[in-house]
Amino acid sequence: MEIITAKSAGFCFGVEKAVNLVYEELRKEENRPIYTYGPIIHNEIVNDDFKEKGVQIIDGLEALAGVKEGTVIIRSHGVPKKVYDLLDERKIHYVDGTCPFVKRIHNIVAEKTAQQEFVIIIGNPAHPEVEGIRGWGNEKIEIISDEAKARAFTLEDKSQKVTIVAQTTFNHNKFKELVEIILGKGYNVSVCNTICSATRERQAEAREIASRVDAMIVIGDMHSSNSQKLFEICKDTCEKTFFVQTIRDLDKTKLKDINVLGITAGASTPNKTIEEVQKGCQI
């Protein structure tokens, strides 16, 4: 069986940066507690490794307020402004692991809402990245995740300036579709396509590979938004698309009659996991 593995599969720049920050803190051996505010990335294997090394995950402002010493590392998905405010107020030492692409969206939202513009975030409202982005604005914010919400969106003041941003890992084609719906309402709209370049390239490559294989495997954590988006994209193109977290999830019997297999992986999937799946597919 021929196996085609996406060149873009695995850690993106932002994830690698955040993970390396944790390892750097661990190497300092200062005998101080190390915390991450929420899981540093959406990957159970990586987070379990950090736990084994003594890194503690805290979530929520109440838990953060209880930190007396040590270092807090802010997750790659970013956090609302009020988290930074509390860290500064309590003089808690922290290291910022926010992805630079996400940080850019924080700055856009803070600037635009301060100028009394209305901001639309296209993304999953339950995702920590989107929750963090929302936390840099004010009440003039709407989160739109699908076509129904885009069609239902209205503003009383037609002259109100509107800026659209996107969750960095959102499906690029769906983003364009939702933007078109909103633009059709006649508002004064500026569009900032904040889907990161690595995500766009990964999605395009996954779609291309899926179009020329008999089956496709997407490797990623079940909580990983970008991995789930890859699965949706591949499934639209290749019916036999399977989502796995590790080699243990792979049902080899489903690959029995496959001649050409494609493999891609989310931005928070370690290379070791990808290699294990590649080897496991060679039947």
Buried (B, 14 or more C-beta within 10 A) or exposed (E): BEBBBBEBBBBBBBBBBBBEBBEEBBEEEEEEBBBBBBBBBBBBBBBEBBEEEEBBBBEEBEEBBEBEEBBBBBBBBBBBBEBBEBBEEEEBEBBBBBBEBBBBBBEBBBBBBEEEBBBBBBBBBEBBBBBBBBBBBEEBBBBBBEEEBBBEBEBEEEEBBBBBBBBBBBBBEBBBBBBEBBEEBEBBBEBBBBBBEBBBBBBBBBBEBBEEBBBBBBBBBEBBBBBBBBBBBBBEBBEBBBBBBBBEBBEEEEBEEBEBBBBBBBBBBBEEBBEBBBEBBEE
